[in-house]
């Protein structure tokens, strides 16, 4: 432990004066605790082993403590409005704002940024400059207990390329009333894990345009207009577990918009809801590789005609799989409109309140490897549960389904 001279700091311990410099001869590191009066002998200070106050493995210091923009400038001066952060750990102690058109960049190095708790907010960026940008093959950022707010309505809060970045217990906020850019934009080879965080956006909470994986656990995505989560990158993966995905005002409205013929999207135990007649999940004209949903509740704001849970308007190269989903306020849960689909499973789903058909799928366009309808329970008259196809049509397998009043007819045993 390096010594720092602090005047003539001495005190009494058991009647003996101990100069501060004497601590340098001890093997252990010490912390000086200054007291107004020691309870027993009046010593103005005492020395305590650092391990007593800071258990092994605890973070006891940061490379940089930020309380203002001036602290940031002292670390690195902005170039063209961009603060390119050197590798290290940063602690945002208080809220502050960058100047107009300024943002942070992590360029090919690892960086750790922690916020000082609730209400400590860093504000910055512009319509053209993300508040935080990560790039380069080795670029990665770990965000913990941090709040980031874009300064303008149409700006990206975080743009993630590079290596794996993590967002944990954070609030990501894109304010305003009209926007086309996402709050979180995953680009190039970016990989991101989002845990126990909240993302608020005007339009897209997250756009997955990279070729890698994005995973979210226990997080909340709230979009005013939707589409909330937009998946466009080739050969990528998107997984959500135990999340909440909502659109709250209207607009395009979807919770999920998929336009990537090779993307794989897995959603588990996640609540998905829209505020209007918008479709919850839309497979767009470009299609998707696989869309698999297990558990969770899907609810739209209205049961009006044209309100769908899942609408398919493009090709699906692998499979649509809807399992154990509880559905409310849908005109149709699964609506096929166009696109060649390889396989589809709708199993053990339940329609509870104001729900129309379970599946509306034309017989001429049944998936090439089959449509399986098994164990569903639907609050709908028998004649309206399955539309456009019957249990004995080619490539249809239907078993153990219930309407509001009856056990429904099944596909015969195939020899």
Secondary structure as UniProt FT lines:
FT   STRAND          12..13
FT   TURN            14..15
FT   STRAND          16..17
FT   HELIX           20..25
FT   STRAND          30..34
FT   TURN            39..41
FT   STRAND          45..49
FT   HELIX           50..53
FT   TURN            56..57
FT   STRAND          64..66
FT   HELIX           69..75
FT   TURN            80..81
FT   STRAND          82..84
FT   STRAND          88..92
FT   STRAND          96..97
FT   TURN            100..101
FT   STRAND          103..107
FT   STRAND          110..115
FT   TURN            118..119
FT   STRAND          121..124
FT   STRAND          132..135
FT   TURN            137..138
FT   STRAND          140..144
FT   STRAND          147..150
FT   TURN            153..154
FT   STRAND          158..160
FT   STRAND          164..168
FT   STRAND          171..174
FT   STRAND          184..186
FT   TURN            188..189
FT   STRAND          191..195
FT   STRAND          198..201
FT   STRAND          206..208
FT   STRAND          213..217
FT   STRAND          220..223
FT   STRAND          229..231
FT   TURN            234..235
FT   STRAND          237..241
FT   STRAND          244..247
FT   TURN            251..252
FT   STRAND          256..268
FT   STRAND          271..273
FT   STRAND          281..294
FT   STRAND          297..299
FT   TURN            305..306
FT   STRAND          308..312
FT   STRAND          316..323
FT   STRAND          326..336
FT   STRAND          344..347
FT   STRAND          350..360
FT   HELIX           363..365
FT   TURN            368..369
FT   STRAND          371..374
FT   STRAND          377..378
FT   HELIX           382..385
FT   STRAND          386..387
FT   TURN            391..392
FT   TURN            394..395
FT   STRAND          396..399
//
